């Protein structure tokens, strides 16, 4: 969610307020927001995939049906 807000804010600042913020170390403010938005998006994607992978490996027997006969 943070990445979406940063990416949309970068577009809004670029279109509506291009001269409102000064450049920081040679980068425009909207460029910095865009970069931060992409970084947060990649971080969220990595965390989501790693969480899903851990869940699948932990509960793999549920997906394969290996434990169905053990409860009887």
C-alpha positions, -999 to +999 in steps of 0.1 A: +000+000+000+029+023+008+044+017-026+012+025-044+008+058-025+044+068-032+041+060-069+009+079-073+023+108-053+053+109-076+030+112-106+009+139-089+039+160-080+054+156-114+023+168-132+008+193-107+037+207-088+069+203-108+087+232-092+074+229-057+103+209-043+140+215-050+163+188-064+181+167-038+216+156-047+208+159-084+175+140-082+141+155-085+117+150-056+092+130-078+121+108-090+130+100-054+094+092-045+092+070-076+124+051-066+111+046-030+078+034-044+096+008-066+118-003-037+088-008-014+070-027-041+099-050-046+103-055-008+066-063-005+068-088-034+098-106-018+082-108+016+049-121+000+067-148-020+089-158+009+059-160+032+039-181+007+069-204+002+073-210+039+036-217+043+036-241+014+066-261+027+052-262+062+017-274+052+027-293+020+008-324+033-024-305+032-020-299-005-009-334-014-035-352+009-008-373+027-024-370+062-060-380+052-057-416+063-038-410+096-067-395+115-089-427+113 
